[in-house]
Amino acid sequence: MSAGTFTTALYSSDVTGNIHRIRIQPETLGLSLGGTANASASGTAVLPSAQVSKGKRSIGINARTVTVKFAAGDEPDGYKPDSPITVAWLQNNAAFLTAVPGVTACNYLGQPAILVGTAKESTR
């Protein structure tokens, strides 16, 4: 869906080693991988901010992402089955590093979801 308001969270960068602000939609925090919740990092943020919607060739911090989809009958209201949804994963933890598409259990917005893929953080 991703049409609502944005909120600010903290993103832990494995490339810069710092904490950065990132604008996300509140439902981003409703994702879990292998039972680990997508939680805002802690600490003091430094500039620049991380971005989710930047192209991988854009200058700046391009956040690591997780792409999921819902099977027919499992989608929350307003979401389409088999339509991929990509959101930022805010911490570089074991849940992200060991996630295997199609195998790792995920949950998004209280519904079971299928992990389609992950993308590592990039900076330019």
KEKOL-404655 format. One record per residue: x, y, z of N, C-alpha, C, O, CB in turn; residue in one letter. Coordinates in steps of 0.02 Angstrom, whole numbers. Atoms other than C-alpha are relative to their C-alpha. Glycine has a CB too. Layout:
REM KEKOL-404655
     n.xx     n.yy     n.zz    ca.xx    ca.yy    ca.zz     c.xx     c.yy     c.zz     o.xx     o.yy     o.zz    cb.xx    cb.yy    cb.zz   residu
        X        Y        Z        X        Y        Z        X        Y        Z        X        Y        Z        X        Y        Z        a
...
//
This chain:
REM KEKOL-404655
     n.xx     n.yy     n.zz    ca.xx    ca.yy    ca.zz     c.xx     c.yy     c.zz     o.xx     o.yy     o.zz    cb.xx    cb.yy    cb.zz   residu
       42      -59        0        0        0        0       44       62        0       49       97      -50      -48        0       61        m
      -49      -54       -4      126      129       59      -25       66      -28        9       96      -70       62      -20      -35        s
       25      -63       24       19      280       28      -12       50       57      -35      105       46      -64      -10      -39        a
       15      -42      -58        7      351      203       57       45       21      100       62      -19      -18      -44       57        g
      -50      -45      -27      112      460      314       66      -36       13       67      -98       18      -25       33       63        t
      -66       28      -15      296      434      349       19       16       72       -7       62      102       53       28      -48        f
      -27      -12      -67      387      421      514       76       -6       -6      101      -35      -54      -29      -51       52        t
      -72        5        0      571      436      556       22      -56       46       -2      -62      102       33       67       22        t
      -29       54      -40      668      285      618       76        6       -4      102       50      -39      -24      -71      -26        a
      -73        1        2      851      247      648       23      -63      -36       -2     -118      -24       29        3       71        l
      -25       53       43      948      140      525       74      -12       17      113       35       20       -7       19      -75        y
      -69       19      -16     1108       47      571       36      -20      -63       21      -71      -93        1      -57       53        s
      -36       13       63     1229       54      425       59      -46       13      101      -33       57       24       65      -31        s
      -59       43       -5     1351      -88      404       57       26      -43      114        7      -33      -18      -72      -21        d
      -52      -29       43     1446       11      270       35       57       35       97       59       37      -30       23      -66        v
      -32      -57      -34     1475      173      367       16      -15       73       59       18      102      -46       61       -5        t
      -10       16      -71     1466       94      540      -36       48       46      -25       47      107       73        1       16        g
       36      -50      -39     1352      235      598      -75      -13        0     -101      -56      -35       14       70      -28        n
       73       -1       -1     1169      262      640      -22       60      -41        5      115      -34      -28        3       75        i
       26      -53       43     1071      365      513      -75        2        6     -108      -49       19       22      -11      -74        h
       74       -5        3      894      432      507      -23      -28      -67       13      -27     -116      -23       75        9        r
       31       25       61      779      353      380      -75       12        5     -105        1       58       15      -75      -11        i
       73       -9        2      600      397      329      -31      -65      -23      -15      -91      -77      -20       59      -48        r
       35       62       17      489      244      330      -74       10       12      -95       57       45       27      -60       41        i
       71        0      -17      305      208      333       -7      -45       62       29      -94       69      -44      -26      -60        q
        6       37      -63      245      142      502       -6      -75       -9       17     -113       34      -60       25       37        p
        8       72        9      200      -28      429       65      -37      -13       67      -98       -9      -48      -12      -58        e
      -66       31        9      385      -59      392       20      -38       64       52      -90       60       53       53      -17        t
      -16       32      -64      402     -102      577      -43      -62       12      -32      -97       61       -9       49       57        l
       44       58       -7      267     -235      552       28      -62      -36      -10     -109      -48      -68       15      -26        g
      -31       56       35      390     -353      463       44      -38       49       79       -9       90       41       25      -60        l
      -47       42      -38      480     -499      545       27      -54      -45       -7      -80      -89      -35      -31       62        s
      -34       53       36      605     -622      475       22      -53       50       58      -37       98       61       27      -41        l
      -21       54      -45      627     -790      560      -14       15       73       22       -7      117       73      -13       -8        g
       19      -17      -68      541     -721      714       32       62       28       18       82       85       15      -57       44        g
      -33      -61      -22      650     -565      726      -36       60      -30      -44       65      -91       75        0      -20        t
       37      -60       22      556     -400      717       47       51      -33      105       57      -13      -37       32       58        a
      -35      -55       32      612     -258      604       -6       60       47      -57       94       47      -29       16      -71        n
        2      -52      -51      655     -134      741       49       57      -16      102       46      -44       16      -29       69        a
      -43      -58        8      727       41      736       64      -12       40       63      -39       95      -36       64       23        s
      -64        5      -35      912       46      783        0       49       58      -45       91       65       60       14      -48        a
       -7      -48      -55      969      139      938       67       35       -5      115        8      -33       -8      -35       69        s
      -61      -39        2     1100      273      957      -13       70      -25      -71       91      -33       52      -34      -44        g
        3      -69       24     1137      448      896       11        0      -75       61      -26      -99       51       45       37        t
       -4       -1       73     1106      479      712       48       54      -24       54      107        5      -69       11      -30        a
      -44      -48       34     1231      565      599      -25        8      -72      -64      -32      -97       75      -24        1        v
       17      -11       71     1211      637      424       47      -40      -44      103      -55      -23        5       75      -18        l
       64      -13       33     1173      591      289      -53      -49       21      -38      -98       55        8       -1      -76        p
       54       47      -12     1005      507      303        4      -57      -50       30      -49     -106      -69       35       -4        s
        5       56       46      979      336      226      -66        6      -39     -112       39      -16        3      -69       38        a
       59       -3       43      851      314       87      -20      -71      -20       22     -115      -26       12       44      -62        q
       24       64       23      742      169       33      -12        2      -75        4      -46     -110      -65      -20       36        v
       23       -2       69      680      227     -136       52       24      -49       36       33     -108      -59       43       -5        s
      -52      -20       46      846      280     -210       17      -58      -46       10     -116      -28       63       23       38        k
      -26       51       44      910      188     -360       68      -22       26      102       17       60        6       26      -73        g
      -64       26      -25     1062       80     -324       60       38      -27      115       31        0        6      -73      -17        k
      -54      -40       28     1167      197     -431        0       72       26       43      112        9       -4        1      -75        r
        5      -67      -27     1113      353     -336       53       12       54       75      -34       87      -70       13       29        s
      -48      -19      -51     1234      446     -224      -35        2       68      -90       29       74       33       68      -16        i
       26        1      -67     1205      419      -38       -3      -70       28       27     -116        1      -69       32        2        g
        8       65      -32     1157      276       77      -66      -31      -24     -120       -5       -9        2        6       77        i
       58       38       23     1038      153       -5      -11      -57       50       31     -102       54       10      -26      -74        n
       13       47      -54      961       51      135       -6      -72      -25      -27      -84      -82      -63       19       36        a
       12       70       14      961     -138      140      -75      -12        0     -110       20       39       36      -47       52        r
       72       10        5      790     -204       93      -19      -73        1       22     -118      -12      -26       33      -63        t
       30       67        1      679     -355      109      -62        5      -44     -102       51      -37      -18      -25       73        v
       59        2       44      550     -399      -24      -41      -62       18      -15     -118       19       20        0      -76        t
       46       54      -18      398     -504       24      -62        5      -44      -74       56      -76      -19        3       75        v
       65       -1       32      232     -551      -52      -47      -44       41      -25      -85       80        4      -24      -75        k
       51       40      -34       70     -625       12      -28      -51      -48      -39      -37     -107      -56       45       28        f
       35       51       40       -6     -787      -50      -74       19        0      -98       53       45       11      -72       30        a
       71      -14        4     -187     -777     -105      -35      -26       63      -25      -83       83      -31      -34      -63        a
       36       17      -61     -299     -777       48       35       22       63        3       26      116      -12      -73        3        g
      -38      -22      -58     -161     -717      165       11       75        2       36      102       51       66      -35        3        d
      -15      -71        4     -154     -536      109      -46       42       44     -105       28       49       -6       24      -73        e
       41      -47      -38     -213     -396      225      -43       41      -47      -31       43     -107       44       46       45        p
       43      -42       41     -350     -280      164       42       53      -36       86       84       -6      -54       34       43        d
      -34      -50       39     -287     -168       25       63      -24      -34       93       13      -74       17       57       42        g
      -60       28       31     -142     -281      -27      -20      -53      -50      -69      -89      -40       48      -29       53        y
       14       50       52     -138     -390     -183       42      -62       12      100      -57       31       13       30      -70        k
      -41       61       -5      -84     -571     -178       52       -1      -56       41       25     -110      -45      -64       -3        p
      -55        8       48       80     -610     -267       29       66      -26       63       66      -77      -22      -41      -58        d
      -27      -65       19      122     -424     -278       57       17       49       44       26      108      -55       56       -1        s
      -57      -11      -46      298     -391     -207       -2       68       35      -23      118        6       64       -7      -38        p
       -4      -60      -42      321     -264      -68       72        4       26       96      -44       55      -53       -2       59        i
      -69       -8      -22      495     -196      -31        3       52       55      -21      108       47       46       20      -59        t
       -7      -45      -56      536     -117      137       71       -3       26      107      -52       15      -50      -17       57        v
      -67       -2      -30      695      -65      228        4      -48       59      -44      -55       97       17       72       23        a
      -15       40      -59      771     -186      354       49       43       40      104       55       16       29      -72      -17        w
      -34      -54      -35      835      -68      488       65      -20       36      105       24       51      -45       29       49        l
      -61       21      -34      971     -173      572       33      -57      -38        0     -102      -64      -15      -20       72        q
      -38       54       33     1108     -282      499       11      -55       51       64      -57       83       68       27      -30        n
       -5       52      -50     1075     -433      607       -4      -69      -32      -11      -75      -93      -56        8       52        n
        0       68       26     1077     -622      590      -64      -16      -39      -61      -54      -87        8      -49       58        a
       62       14       35      894     -624      536        6       21      -73      -17      -16     -118      -59       36       33        a
       -9      -23       69      938     -523      381       55      -40      -36       46      -61      -93       17       75       -1        f
      -58       32       31     1106     -605      348      -12      -73      -19       18      -98      -66       59        4       45        l
       12       71       13     1038     -783      352      -67      -13      -35      -85      -70      -45        1      -38       66        t
       65        9       32      870     -752      266        8      -33      -69       51      -14     -108      -35       69       -8        a
       -1       37       64      838     -872      121      -68        7      -33     -119      -14       -6       19      -75       12        v
       63       -8       35      705     -827       -8      -38      -66       -7       -9     -118      -25       11       31      -69        p
       42       59        6      561     -949       -7        5      -49       57      -34      -97       61       15      -35      -63        g
      -11       47      -55      626    -1035      150      -12       34       68      -48        7      109       71      -28       -3        v
        5      -35      -64      640     -908      292      -72       22       13     -103       54      -30       48       60        2        t
       67      -20      -19      476     -882      382       -3       75        9       41      104       41      -23      -36       65        a
       10      -71      -11      413     -704      375      -73       15       14     -118      -24       -2       22       40      -60        c
       66      -24      -19      267     -609      440       -1       75      -14       47      110        3      -17      -17       76        n
        5      -71       14      207     -439      381      -71       22       16     -119       -6      -10       19       17      -74        y
       65      -27      -21       65     -341      460      -45      -54       30     -106      -53       20      -34       32      -60        l
       39       51      -34       12     -492      561      -21      -59      -43      -58     -102      -21      -60       30       30        g
       17       53       47       -2     -606      409       62      -37      -23      115       -6      -30      -39       28      -60        q
      -58       35       28      113     -743      346       16       27      -69      -29       41     -108      -12      -76       -3        p
      -22      -26       65      215     -684      197       55      -45      -27       84      -85       10       25       73        6        a
      -52       39       34      335     -762       73       59       46      -13       51       99      -44      -26      -33      -66        i
      -60      -40       13      513     -696       69       20       -9      -73       35      -65      -96       58      -20       47        l
      -18        1       71      551     -651     -112       75       11       -8      107      -21      -50      -40       53      -40        v
      -72      -14        5      726     -581      -85       22       54       47      -18       87       80       17       18      -70        g
      -30      -52      -40      844     -466        5       51       37      -43       76       10      -92       33      -28       65        t
      -51      -39       35      959     -328      -56       45       34       52       19       65       99      -32       54      -48        a
      -48      -30      -47     1116     -270       35        1       75       -8      -18      103      -59       69      -29      -12        k
      -10      -73        0     1149      -90       79       55       18      -49      102      -20      -59       17       26       71        e
      -53      -25       42     1250       11      -43        9       74       11      -38      110       29      -15      -15      -75        s
      -15      -72       -6     1334      180      -36       41       21      -60       79      -18      -89       37       17       68        t
      -41      -29       54     1407      294     -167       18       70       19       52      104      -19      -39        0      -69        r
//
